[in-house]
Amino acid sequence: MTGDSSRLLDSRHRMVMHLRKGLKALAAGRRADAERHLGEAAAAAHRSGEGWVLAEIEVYGEVHDAAAGSVSVRLPADTHRVSVTLLRLGARSAAGTTGRTSGRQRPAGPCPVCEETPVPGALYCTRCGEGLS
């Protein structure tokens, strides 16, 4: 993997991590944490041209300035909808940026948080969104 590819994947990983943390904070009613993490995700999405992340954030609030990471969220959040978004995010992460699983057949074991059995090639748990080893 080249240095540019590695940086791109690292940047994408951080963007998805902030999106996931922001959604979890939103579901828990923690506005400041949700806006901080979703703002980080929005800024990363703006830099990398990942419009789908901005669209996900706008389901739960408003992106005022993506480049600056300025977002606001609406509370209370529909926790079921957040859960579904986290599941979709886990499935999207399993596909990676190219739609392939990078030759990975299966994570080492069940999710360390919720014990869900992962799908082959998953990078994130489809139940709770936690990163898999």
C-alpha positions as CSV (number, residue, x, y, z in Angstrom):
1,M,0.0,0.0,0.0
2,T,1.4,3.4,-0.9
3,G,1.7,6.2,1.6
4,D,-1.2,8.1,0.0
5,S,-3.5,5.1,0.1
6,S,-2.6,4.5,3.8
7,R,-3.3,8.2,4.6
8,L,-6.6,8.0,2.8
9,L,-7.7,4.9,4.7
10,D,-6.6,6.4,8.0
11,S,-8.5,9.5,7.3
12,R,-11.6,7.6,6.3
13,H,-11.3,5.4,9.4
14,R,-11.2,8.6,11.6
15,M,-14.2,10.1,9.8
16,V,-16.3,6.9,10.2
17,M,-15.2,6.7,13.9
18,H,-16.3,10.3,14.6
19,L,-19.6,9.7,12.8
20,R,-20.2,6.5,14.8
21,K,-19.3,8.3,18.1
22,G,-21.4,11.3,17.2
23,L,-24.4,9.1,16.5
24,K,-24.0,7.2,19.8
25,A,-23.8,10.5,21.7
26,L,-26.9,11.8,19.9
27,A,-28.8,8.7,20.9
28,A,-27.7,9.2,24.5
29,G,-28.9,12.8,24.4
30,R,-25.4,14.3,24.7
31,R,-25.7,17.3,22.4
32,A,-22.2,18.8,22.9
33,D,-20.5,15.4,22.3
34,A,-22.7,14.6,19.3
35,E,-22.0,18.0,17.7
36,R,-18.3,17.8,18.3
37,H,-17.9,14.3,16.8
38,L,-20.3,14.9,13.9
39,G,-18.5,18.2,13.2
40,E,-15.2,16.3,13.0
41,A,-16.9,13.8,10.6
42,A,-18.3,16.6,8.5
43,A,-14.9,18.3,8.2
44,A,-13.3,15.1,7.2
45,A,-16.1,14.3,4.7
46,H,-15.7,17.8,3.2
47,R,-11.9,17.3,2.8
48,S,-12.3,13.8,1.2
49,G,-15.4,14.5,-0.8
50,E,-17.5,11.8,1.0
51,G,-20.9,13.4,0.6
52,W,-22.7,10.4,2.0
53,V,-21.4,11.4,5.5
54,L,-22.8,14.9,5.2
55,A,-26.2,13.4,4.1
56,E,-26.2,11.1,7.2
57,I,-25.5,14.0,9.5
58,E,-28.3,16.1,7.9
59,V,-30.8,13.4,8.9
60,Y,-30.2,14.3,12.5
61,G,-29.5,18.1,12.3
62,E,-27.9,20.7,10.1
63,V,-24.5,21.1,8.6
64,H,-23.7,24.9,8.9
65,D,-20.2,24.8,7.6
66,A,-18.7,21.4,6.7
67,A,-15.2,22.7,6.1
68,A,-15.1,24.2,9.6
69,G,-17.0,21.2,11.2
70,S,-19.9,23.3,12.3
71,V,-23.0,21.2,12.8
72,S,-26.1,21.3,15.1
73,V,-28.3,18.4,16.0
74,R,-31.9,18.0,16.9
75,L,-32.8,16.4,20.2
76,P,-34.4,14.1,21.2
77,A,-33.1,11.8,18.5
78,D,-35.0,8.8,17.3
79,T,-32.9,6.0,18.9
80,H,-34.3,3.4,16.6
81,R,-33.3,5.4,13.5
82,V,-29.8,6.0,15.0
83,S,-29.5,2.2,15.5
84,V,-30.4,1.5,11.9
85,T,-27.9,4.1,10.7
86,L,-25.2,2.5,12.8
87,L,-26.1,-0.9,11.3
88,R,-25.9,0.5,7.8
89,L,-22.6,2.2,8.7
90,G,-21.2,-1.1,9.8
91,A,-22.2,-2.8,6.6
92,R,-20.8,0.1,4.5
93,S,-17.5,-0.1,6.5
94,A,-17.3,-3.8,5.7
95,A,-17.3,-3.0,2.0
96,G,-14.6,-0.4,2.4
97,T,-13.9,2.4,-0.1
98,T,-13.7,0.0,-3.1
99,G,-16.5,-2.4,-2.3
100,R,-14.1,-5.2,-1.5
101,T,-13.1,-6.7,1.8
102,S,-9.3,-6.5,1.2
103,G,-9.0,-10.3,1.3
104,R,-10.2,-10.4,4.9
105,Q,-12.4,-13.4,5.4
106,R,-13.5,-12.9,9.1
107,P,-12.6,-10.8,12.1
108,A,-10.7,-12.6,14.9
109,G,-13.8,-13.1,17.0
110,P,-17.1,-11.7,18.2
111,C,-17.6,-8.0,18.9
112,P,-15.8,-7.0,22.0
113,V,-18.7,-4.9,23.2
114,C,-21.9,-6.7,22.3
115,E,-20.6,-10.2,21.4
116,E,-22.4,-10.1,18.0
117,T,-21.0,-12.6,15.5
118,P,-19.5,-10.5,12.7
119,V,-20.2,-10.8,9.0
120,P,-17.2,-11.9,6.9
121,G,-14.9,-9.0,6.2
122,A,-16.6,-6.6,8.6
123,L,-14.5,-3.8,10.1
124,Y,-17.3,-2.6,12.4
125,C,-20.0,-4.5,14.3
126,T,-23.4,-4.5,12.5
127,R,-25.2,-4.4,15.9
128,C,-23.3,-1.6,17.8
129,G,-20.8,-0.1,15.4
130,E,-17.8,-1.0,17.4
131,G,-14.5,-1.6,15.5
132,L,-13.6,-5.2,15.1
133,S,-10.1,-6.7,15.4
